Amino acid sequence: MTITDEDCLAETLAFNKQFKATAASRPAREETPDATMLAALRRNRLGGDTPPVRLPQGQDRVVEGGVKVRVFVPEHVDGVYLHFHGGGWTFGSADGQDERLWRLAEQTRLAVISVDYRLAPEHPFPAGPDDCEAAARWLVKHAATEFGTERLLIGGESAGAHLSVVTLLRLRDRHGITGAFRAAHLLFGPYDLSMTPSQRSFGSKRLLSNTDTLRRTYELVTPGMDAEQRRAPEVSPLFADLAGLPPARIVVGSEDPLRDDSLFLAGRWQAAGAPVQLGVVAGAMHGFTLFPLTITEREQRRERHFLSTTGR
């Protein structure tokens, strides 16, 4: 484990303090989000009614299984990155971060495919994982003809990190596919939907995510399941056999309720035989890469380096 960015801890903690103060000025939402609330969140989690910027470099496509994806192809392609967005499996979209994904494509020489998987509660588990699995199978079959390369990478943020691991496990267990994806990049993901100790003990601190918001999200995504059912490996990959998975970079902030998820997953991943880079960002809250911070700039630079150099 590497504790990173301690030199800018003061800036990070000051931002956390400001974020909590802003959140405290808004009414707390104790109830499960209704349709109106989810619609507002889906417009833009952090930007109110401002829609995300759609760049002309992004191409909307529909692949096998009717799954919608958004594709960014730079001039030179050295690989393909299959990306799953975050948003607690209940909001977010493939076109929600065009600027970041296009910049990533250009700087890493990777074609980036972001999957517009179905969202809960309208489409609860396993609809989202089904879409991600279908997109991954399509890419495995068609990457060489579509993009001129078989160097595939996978990853995402938060719920997208969870979906990345679930997808790798489904490819292995359902289709006997291992080794097709040469690396996984996993940012602050939830890997135990029955809740790790850090999830349970985080409390009500309003740092984008906390104990209550996580619990309500799991109820939306896996309705009718109890904690024991949520420990099933197909739901919570922390409990799965991780043999045969590719090298991974696993990153989380020290002030994230999902901290233990990354720490535990990294240990099990490495014990299963694959190399792991584990980074814990000092003072960072959940979703810290959404904000204009020094740690965000650094993390994105480290992400680009990992994706550019791993699996060659």
C-alpha positions as CSV (number, residue, x, y, z in Angstrom):
1,M,0.0,0.0,0.0
2,T,1.2,3.5,-0.8
3,I,-0.1,6.6,0.9
4,T,0.0,9.3,-1.7
5,D,-0.2,13.1,-1.8
6,E,0.5,13.8,1.8
7,D,2.2,17.0,0.8
8,C,-1.1,18.5,-0.3
9,L,-3.2,17.2,2.6
10,A,-4.0,20.7,3.8
11,E,-5.6,21.6,0.5
12,T,-7.5,18.3,0.4
13,L,-8.8,18.6,4.0
14,A,-9.8,22.3,3.4
15,F,-11.9,21.3,0.4
16,N,-13.5,18.5,2.5
17,K,-14.4,21.0,5.1
18,Q,-15.9,23.4,2.6
19,F,-17.8,20.5,0.9
20,K,-19.3,19.4,4.3
21,A,-20.3,23.0,5.1
22,T,-22.1,23.4,1.7
23,A,-23.8,20.0,2.2
24,A,-25.0,21.0,5.7
25,S,-26.8,24.0,4.3
26,R,-29.0,21.8,2.2
27,P,-31.8,19.6,3.7
28,A,-30.7,16.1,4.4
29,R,-32.4,13.4,2.3
30,E,-33.2,10.6,4.7
31,E,-35.7,8.9,2.4
32,T,-35.0,6.7,-0.6
33,P,-34.8,9.0,-3.7
34,D,-38.1,9.1,-5.7
35,A,-38.4,9.4,-9.4
36,T,-38.2,13.2,-9.4
37,M,-35.1,13.3,-7.2
38,L,-33.4,10.7,-9.4
39,A,-34.2,12.7,-12.5
40,A,-32.5,15.7,-11.0
41,L,-29.5,13.7,-10.1
42,R,-29.3,12.2,-13.5
43,R,-29.3,15.6,-15.2
44,N,-26.0,16.3,-13.5
45,R,-24.9,15.0,-10.1
46,L,-22.9,18.1,-9.2
47,G,-23.9,20.8,-11.7
48,G,-27.6,21.3,-11.0
49,D,-29.5,21.7,-14.2
50,T,-26.4,22.2,-16.4
51,P,-26.2,19.3,-18.9
52,P,-22.8,17.7,-19.5
53,V,-20.8,18.8,-22.5
54,R,-21.1,16.4,-25.5
55,L,-18.1,16.6,-27.8
56,P,-18.2,15.9,-31.5
57,Q,-15.3,13.4,-31.1
58,G,-17.7,11.1,-29.3
59,Q,-19.7,8.6,-31.4
60,D,-22.9,6.9,-30.1
61,R,-23.2,3.3,-31.1
62,V,-25.3,0.2,-30.3
63,V,-23.4,-3.1,-30.0
64,E,-24.5,-6.6,-29.7
65,G,-27.3,-7.1,-27.2
66,G,-28.7,-3.7,-27.9
67,V,-26.2,-2.1,-25.5
68,K,-25.5,1.6,-26.1
69,V,-21.9,2.8,-25.9
70,R,-20.0,6.0,-26.6
71,V,-16.8,5.7,-28.5
72,F,-13.7,8.0,-28.7
73,V,-11.0,7.1,-31.2
74,P,-7.8,9.1,-31.3
75,E,-5.6,9.4,-34.4
76,H,-3.2,6.6,-33.3
77,V,-4.7,3.6,-31.4
78,D,-2.4,1.5,-29.2
79,G,-5.2,-0.3,-27.3
80,V,-8.9,-0.1,-26.2
81,Y,-10.1,1.0,-22.8
82,L,-13.6,-0.3,-21.8
83,H,-15.0,2.2,-19.3
84,F,-17.9,2.0,-16.9
85,H,-19.1,5.3,-15.4
86,G,-19.9,5.8,-11.7
87,G,-23.1,7.0,-10.1
88,G,-24.2,4.4,-7.7
89,W,-25.8,2.3,-10.5
90,T,-28.7,4.7,-10.4
91,F,-27.5,7.7,-12.4
92,G,-24.7,8.8,-14.7
93,S,-24.3,8.1,-18.4
94,A,-21.8,7.3,-21.1
95,D,-21.8,10.9,-22.3
96,G,-21.5,12.4,-18.9
97,Q,-17.7,13.0,-19.1
98,D,-16.8,13.5,-22.7
99,E,-14.1,16.0,-22.1
100,R,-12.2,13.7,-19.6
101,L,-12.6,10.6,-21.8
102,W,-11.5,12.4,-25.0
103,R,-8.5,13.8,-23.2
104,L,-7.7,10.3,-21.9
105,A,-8.0,8.8,-25.4
106,E,-5.7,11.4,-26.9
107,Q,-3.0,11.2,-24.2
108,T,-2.9,7.4,-23.9
109,R,-3.6,6.6,-27.5
110,L,-6.4,4.4,-26.4
111,A,-9.8,4.1,-28.1
112,V,-12.2,4.6,-25.2
113,I,-15.6,2.9,-25.1
114,S,-17.9,4.0,-22.3
115,V,-20.9,1.8,-21.7
116,D,-24.4,3.3,-21.2
117,Y,-25.6,0.4,-19.0
118,R,-29.2,0.3,-17.7
119,L,-29.8,2.0,-14.3
120,A,-31.6,1.1,-11.2
121,P,-34.3,1.3,-9.8
122,E,-36.0,0.9,-13.1
123,H,-33.6,-1.8,-14.0
124,P,-32.2,-3.4,-10.8
125,F,-29.5,-5.9,-10.5
126,P,-28.5,-7.8,-12.7
127,A,-29.5,-5.5,-15.6
128,G,-26.4,-3.2,-15.4
129,P,-23.9,-6.1,-15.2
130,D,-25.7,-7.8,-18.1
131,D,-25.1,-4.8,-20.3
132,C,-21.4,-4.5,-19.2
133,E,-20.8,-8.2,-19.9
134,A,-22.4,-7.9,-23.3
135,A,-20.3,-4.9,-24.2
136,A,-17.1,-6.7,-23.0
137,R,-17.9,-9.8,-25.1
138,W,-18.5,-7.7,-28.2
139,L,-15.2,-5.9,-27.7
140,V,-13.3,-9.2,-27.2
141,K,-14.7,-10.5,-30.4
142,H,-14.4,-7.3,-32.5
143,A,-11.5,-5.2,-31.2
144,A,-9.0,-6.4,-33.8
145,T,-11.3,-5.6,-36.8
146,E,-12.9,-2.4,-35.2
147,F,-9.8,-0.8,-33.7
148,G,-6.8,-2.7,-35.1
149,T,-5.6,-4.0,-31.7
150,E,-6.2,-6.8,-29.2
151,R,-4.7,-4.9,-26.3
152,L,-7.8,-4.4,-24.1
153,L,-8.1,-2.7,-20.7
154,I,-11.0,-2.2,-18.4
155,G,-12.0,0.1,-15.6
156,G,-14.2,2.7,-14.0
157,E,-15.1,4.8,-11.0
158,S,-17.2,3.9,-8.0
159,A,-20.0,1.7,-9.3
160,G,-18.1,1.5,-12.5
161,A,-15.2,-0.1,-10.7
162,H,-17.5,-2.7,-9.2
163,L,-19.0,-3.4,-12.6
164,S,-15.4,-3.8,-14.0
165,V,-14.6,-6.6,-11.6
166,V,-18.0,-8.2,-12.0
167,T,-17.5,-8.2,-15.8
168,L,-14.1,-9.8,-15.6
169,L,-15.5,-12.5,-13.3
170,R,-18.5,-13.1,-15.7
171,L,-16.2,-13.4,-18.7
172,R,-14.1,-16.0,-16.8
173,D,-16.9,-18.0,-15.3
174,R,-19.6,-17.9,-18.0
175,H,-17.5,-17.8,-21.1
176,G,-14.0,-19.1,-20.2
177,I,-12.4,-15.8,-21.2
178,T,-9.3,-14.9,-19.3
179,G,-6.4,-12.8,-20.4
180,A,-8.4,-10.8,-23.0
181,F,-8.2,-7.7,-20.7
182,R,-4.6,-7.0,-19.8
183,A,-5.2,-4.6,-16.9
184,A,-7.9,-3.2,-14.7
185,H,-8.1,0.4,-13.4
186,L,-10.4,0.6,-10.3
187,L,-11.2,3.9,-8.6
188,F,-12.9,4.0,-5.2
189,G,-15.3,1.1,-5.9
190,P,-17.8,-0.7,-3.7
191,Y,-16.9,-4.4,-3.7
192,D,-19.0,-5.6,-0.7
193,L,-22.6,-4.6,-0.9
194,S,-23.3,-6.1,2.5
195,M,-21.0,-3.3,3.8
196,T,-17.4,-3.5,4.9
197,P,-16.4,-2.1,8.3
198,S,-15.4,1.3,6.9
199,Q,-18.8,1.6,5.2
200,R,-20.7,0.8,8.4
201,S,-18.5,3.0,10.7
202,F,-18.3,6.1,8.4
203,G,-21.5,7.6,9.8
204,S,-23.3,10.6,8.6
205,K,-20.4,12.8,7.4
206,R,-21.6,14.5,4.3
207,L,-18.7,13.8,2.0
208,L,-20.5,12.9,-1.2
209,S,-21.2,9.4,0.2
210,N,-21.7,8.0,3.7
211,T,-23.2,5.1,5.5
212,D,-26.8,6.0,5.0
213,T,-26.5,6.9,1.3
214,L,-24.7,3.6,0.6
215,R,-27.3,1.6,2.4
216,R,-30.1,3.3,0.5
217,T,-28.3,2.8,-2.8
218,Y,-27.9,-0.9,-2.2
219,E,-31.6,-1.2,-1.5
220,L,-32.4,0.4,-4.8
221,V,-30.0,-1.7,-6.8
222,T,-30.7,-5.0,-5.1
223,P,-34.3,-4.8,-3.9
224,G,-35.5,-7.6,-1.7
225,M,-32.0,-8.8,-0.9
226,D,-30.7,-9.0,2.7
227,A,-27.1,-8.6,3.7
228,E,-26.3,-12.3,3.4
229,Q,-27.7,-12.4,-0.2
230,R,-25.6,-9.4,-1.1
231,R,-22.5,-11.3,-0.1
232,A,-23.0,-13.6,-3.1
233,P,-19.9,-13.4,-5.3
234,E,-21.9,-12.3,-8.3
235,V,-23.1,-9.3,-6.3
236,S,-20.1,-8.5,-4.1
237,P,-16.9,-9.4,-5.9
238,L,-14.9,-9.2,-2.7
239,F,-16.2,-12.7,-1.9
240,A,-15.4,-14.1,-5.3
241,D,-12.5,-16.3,-6.4
242,L,-10.2,-13.8,-8.1
243,A,-7.9,-16.2,-9.8
244,G,-7.1,-15.4,-13.4
245,L,-7.7,-11.7,-13.2
246,P,-5.3,-9.2,-14.8
247,P,-2.9,-6.7,-13.1
248,A,-4.8,-4.0,-11.4
249,R,-4.4,-0.5,-10.1
250,I,-6.8,0.1,-7.1
251,V,-7.1,3.6,-5.7
252,V,-9.2,5.0,-2.9
253,G,-9.2,8.1,-0.6
254,S,-8.4,7.8,3.1
255,E,-11.7,9.7,3.9
256,D,-13.9,7.4,1.7
257,P,-16.4,5.1,3.4
258,L,-15.4,2.6,0.7
259,R,-11.7,2.6,1.9
260,D,-11.9,-1.0,3.3
261,D,-13.4,-2.3,0.0
262,S,-10.2,-1.3,-1.9
263,L,-7.8,-2.4,0.8
264,F,-9.5,-5.8,1.1
265,L,-9.9,-6.3,-2.6
266,A,-6.2,-5.4,-3.3
267,G,-5.1,-8.0,-0.7
268,R,-7.3,-10.8,-2.2
269,W,-6.4,-9.8,-5.8
270,Q,-2.7,-10.1,-5.0
271,A,-3.1,-13.3,-3.1
272,A,-4.9,-14.7,-6.2
273,G,-1.7,-14.2,-8.2
274,A,-2.0,-10.9,-10.1
275,P,0.2,-7.8,-9.6
276,V,-1.6,-4.9,-7.8
277,Q,-0.8,-1.3,-7.4
278,L,-2.7,0.0,-4.4
279,G,-2.9,3.8,-3.7
280,V,-4.6,5.5,-0.8
281,V,-4.9,9.2,-1.4
282,A,-4.3,11.1,1.9
283,G,-7.5,12.9,3.0
284,A,-9.4,12.3,-0.2
285,M,-13.2,11.7,0.0
286,H,-15.2,9.5,-2.3
287,G,-15.3,10.7,-5.9
288,F,-12.5,13.2,-5.3
289,T,-11.5,13.1,-9.0
290,L,-14.7,15.0,-9.8
291,F,-13.3,18.1,-8.3
292,P,-10.5,20.6,-9.4
293,L,-7.9,19.6,-6.8
294,T,-4.2,18.9,-6.9
295,I,-4.9,15.3,-6.0
296,T,-7.2,15.1,-9.0
297,E,-4.6,16.3,-11.4
298,R,-2.0,13.9,-10.0
299,E,-4.4,10.9,-10.0
300,Q,-5.4,11.5,-13.6
301,R,-1.7,11.6,-14.5
302,R,-1.0,8.3,-12.7
303,E,-4.1,6.8,-14.4
304,R,-2.8,7.8,-17.8
305,H,0.6,6.3,-17.1
306,F,-0.9,3.0,-15.9
307,L,-3.2,2.7,-18.9
308,S,-0.5,3.7,-21.3
309,T,2.2,1.3,-20.1
310,T,0.4,-1.8,-18.7
311,G,-0.4,-4.9,-20.7
312,R,1.9,-4.2,-23.6
